[in-house]
């Protein structure tokens, strides 16, 4: 499981059963053991910073100088209220193999082993104090303790107390509370999935909708019924059910009496295009003679066979898929159960899948676990599989031993069971996708094999269920809402109704069972199990890895269709670890009713929120994401042919403890993920470079536009300069025609001389441009050099101004009364203090002023 977010925590409880004298006394005898040699440890975990503990996780007891026999590592063993933790002696790092949540422990027991020395010294040789822990996650681990230190007893007693709490609310999930992984009400999510199936995705469920019963939507064929809102009709069904629109609630109640545990046929999934459905139920109560019938049940099942779209009057075919072997179905008739008769159900066909019951699955997984422990690299007896049976290679180096190990894998039967579930689900999906037929699926009670087949067929048919959100909706609908008994199957506290003073009586499943223990081997020593000192944490009659097997089937499909799933095998492993660890409350109890009555969703954290938070921490590069996922490649149903349904061991789960190096089947995926991350980084760098390129290109275009504008301004200035030069020449000729001599200097100044008075000092005027304002003043414009103003003082300032006299006597534009006929000219300003003359080339052209005027 992905390592949870740690926190610094103080240790609230410590149990230390050894004294310094006992440790010193044990040192000499401990070093004599052949399978490990370590120095006595003088440091206790009391002085270690336990910042790896989770929130509200508390240490119960610790043992030091403990050896993990599987890997021959020495370290410190800590029991908390949530898990068993093994810390490496040198690094104080958590050793994954030796660290297991308490709820994941299937059973544990004390063992003793003697190292056979010389015959006369055999009785003097101390026995090894061993503690064997068998996990539900395919591992068998053994811890070795120093003799006469009482540490094994302390750890064993702590495990007894912590794995068998007095009440359901003593489990760690209730102690830690929801924390930041809050859980919304799962009934709201169930209604949203129902709305999606009915084509009412625009509606959104809420608690108010549940409270006032306004969630009973419908379409042309199906409706949501609230008949089970108080769980009075069926305690193991959800509060809302999808039933045919033509069936009334009264008929629904009547039909439920003909099915085992009142689990009547209801719709689990419907095809949005063809109208075909996957329906589920329990076995019919036909009796020993198979002659009991129910008209209402037959009417309800017949309503599943709606008319084929586009074919008036033609009804679709109905397949009734019985997950059990035929002989088992007949045997159930002796207890009132049995199977349907096709003659009683309209246009139907009965098919038996031959999937074994929960007891066969439990024994099969136990044999597979023993096989992996026997032939794995980290065997619980500390002997490598390369050296087993005295050989030098795998399997003992001889063909018979190798054949025996292979046959042991086959004898476990696990892969055959997985193949049967896969084949049945693929057959159901093909009937719906290719024939547009409806399928009713059931087994005995309708909550184990039925759930496996319905949910797996739905996943094959609907691409939505192959995404993160769809996978959650599928699990919550078909497994949780429809009453798969998780408490019984996983082996945790069960809530049962009782007549006692408390509303619920919590009973722990007893543990005796048909599980075969790890093989007893006579290698370097004598291993003997101490049966009276063993403890099992589940009832062998109810415990079964049904859900684990279903997830295993999904891993097989993911291997066959790597582009079809949004999630990766690593997500499935972490998901299973979360379920088995019971850190979150989503999978507590046996039904939706029990979880609602216990308030699990409000009191415990949410597994889905935790996994979503993990993914959000790293985004799409997180290991839970399938880097090969292509939703367009498989946007329809997955219909694997029978030849492709050849399962193999799931390396990431089955081999991760027994063969850790070989379990790295995800190394290629990890390498591809690194390449994908590198590609993503390069893509981001490329995007940054492209943005910079666009910015630079835009800047260059702007500079080019400015340069072009400057060129145009320069060209305009050149034209204006040429024009000013021509105007200057005209003004010069005009002034010279008045008898004045004009000299333009490079500085812009001009000197005007008068021939009539050569002795007079020449007047100096400034060459500038001006604009006449409305008040008669002249405004200079430094930006323009298109005209030249020659200004002289008026006669009241310079009485003998020849310019004024010339202007008054010779200007042809002045009238007799002294009014200027050229009011726009620079020289025209009546009643002013001066008389000016401004040459304007355009004005001269307009007035046709030629030299002959002067």
Steps between C-alpha positions, in 0.01 A plus 500: 500500500619848433667634811257726685591850597691473828492736793697560815332326786580428859473147629216479746536137612812292542533147620850379579514145626874460525751615755863580446605179674276293273654666193851426618408143587354446155801637315727200535239245397370716213839516334511120491212483254613412152238680293591846627769669705437849633626704789267574791317825448530748783287774349122497531256653256395725787785725392416485131298774336192314382397755239392223264185439705167603359259736666365349826723193450644396834769252595375210712815291540844470348760230480863552406765265379229329294593321179290487186571140404388544136789734422723438806478866601524619858297791625229630726143368495225744600132425553269801467124530504504484120789286377804288570816695413849361450788749501843413364766495770755721329288748307180498706315497171170315470549153346200442273493121528487511878245782522135401470171659612332305778180454298705346217622223732306182431649304789809487717651237724798422718754254367812340639806366319812326624837509332630145494854490638694203631271224630618539861450878495155497337307554820727787602444688175241773552205500268434792274199707603305563180180686419334418167268759342290407197354788302200527273727670247698186405782519754620270775752662732683360801667699779767356727534616863775458756436217747396583857421866423120468497490730200315248285234462766457877522465536122265202476272631776496844342397349167220309673363818651541724197377257233191413703365831633203500732281697261489618143564856615837396647637446151761749386272644231260626769784614726663711229171643375447646155795740536545676166360207302136587548240263360187625331192289540536195270125493438528831318769354274284192437210717382728696269608172340135396464424834331786440258370153413150635434630779280421765761853622544384862526349422840716507812404313815505654846414401853183708485394302195551178697316630804190613311502204260517709183767278340252267327584601143417286198542470125303309238585154638640524854433686821666553836292354781513612862319190629812394695583845639473369857657161415180324606459298182863383473763583761794425270376707202551877461236756588427569131447242224461516122204290389290478181265794465203269447548327837331663800647515849241251624615252238859564596428408862310191393778387266763537774342220702589246229874571514756401764548773760241706308763598242263533206612568137596867453689689230870556561603644161314592183633557150436862396441405137332162478320493835652164599564461870710314751275392788590326824320301766535201728384146427126433466329299773376223272536224758628146489267392222573817297127554467441821695410804290420867543295686242626834623864389478443369148331828403790701642760290317299519178495881531878492462447378144391829350433538129798532273545855377389543141327159491135531596358199679832316524616449857863452590631172633565445869791296633487384862862450604537280806856541628499168685577152371179323401537238773532770764185670374311171524640435847369837615152375414512285811514821705220664307714670236591387151492650153241620251336292232515653155146382432369733772683811382413652166761468222777409744802271506670368814881484503717360783852644537641246748679750727586349838382639832676718755656204683677376188635851435630531855686170488635575155654830608650334806671238283627769265644694793677188630637432153643851476651476846657163424656594170550872552820690567394617848361181647372508856748230607795709384612248238544611142307306240831447321620283787181320588515119503879518496522603138698784349237647273133580494279204582788298638683472170313194380210466262271325745530778757439764238197313371372468855519875556318574175231247581463660843414828331246323285361310797426825676227555241512877534569576136223262392253680723610837361460368147148376575392841629658673201340260252156537656520878500622511139214270394245727667649812342495338157131410531411858583729665244451263206145372544345794688375240746429557868670283760379416850787384721479323836666239716371387838470818705588735216777691675825313419533339157208705373676822596820385335328424169271804489771752584761345271254479208403863560866598491541318168192667351528857629822700446397735780569229757858480377574850631574605859157651561324213321692236694391664825138513382514133398640382834258709702201385296552128441714411802408737781142602428387150398626346819820305445576393862840664532524451875454125461714463190790717618479381859432811709246601761139421413195690611205277579157591626443385855239510772754626750496847646731638232360542150781293353695209632847475358627152451848409388524217254661198656801370329541141481514393150585291210798715406810293461788656683831573345689181418687351793854446381783296647798687362756634741281460802179361637200733462198413710184707511347566837130465424368613837687829458360583158237751405292543188318820423217385281235236482608233257137439407448858381842633409571485128710710258210566261574870461874436464425252223287757317783755512734227375268454200523872426879479508480223238283721279739790549782276382300405189375854429767742628346796312145454632542593869572837652645341813812285530575170678668703775165667569332161535769385746469813714123476482504140625745587776269778619203264502685227692659740749161637616657844540185648348138411565366463146509120512381445854187297583305266274244732342404857430246482781764409759736775386219756519398390848859511624564840341815371333514767229494779760731340757775357278725626227429432134722267300407672172596842635835361617583347161386816322725705726794276412440553128455874542839525673684415177241558231496285189853376571381306807554126492124439521451641151538265206737676264375289209135594548332600173123548541447522124666166432246303705190719513265200477462161666794268561418152373804276560491167314522182702856431382617827656358416842811322625584667834843517656619588846455869574865597562437832673278333760573126515880523475581825677583331833624156392697616195556877535747527213291297259186687608628812331293434193429869509864590438432542130199709585707696750764559233232611257357723770838665549527546127150645497593739781814599311296544185252711695784717629640536149152580374469771764843634404390496137185692588706757689738531206209539260351772718833681508529459123156650455589787732824564313319475166238745619769738623685476167179569312437800722855627443462444127179698502668779696794494259264521205322789667831673560588452134170653400558790738851541363367500145233751597763714669716489187206609291421779742862606496498518123179694512643735763801553279280596209296731722819656626608573145165661423513711817852602421403611152193673636696691761776578256241640263417750776857620492622295792793271520434176688767265630409164659764358730544134596384580851157600374549875536451737214635850437297753306667807356350801326651650192328832566706555811825314466655675798236363736591194694336194353212360704531148629196282512449148628388236260216317670153377447201641670132453538268786556265463788155654524633786717747607235813365664738275318560146626831344398513140401844349532402183321430665162742676268264540208475881513716801583369804687677834455372733763578874552390733768200724441550872431413597854806304615721560198356808335701480184424135422531460124328163508180651627511778242568253220215280618262794516594649168581203285284211632239439232272324751431800716189709438480873513358494852800296618331160524707203385344284239725210616398452861669163524840637408766532762536872432132579547433622855318827521524714811798301622836610626681370198453415135622160388559329175465122478566310186276208432573318183155347469336835560722663242399237247131544578517879452711476188757739634776536248806710475315745276295608801810647648 
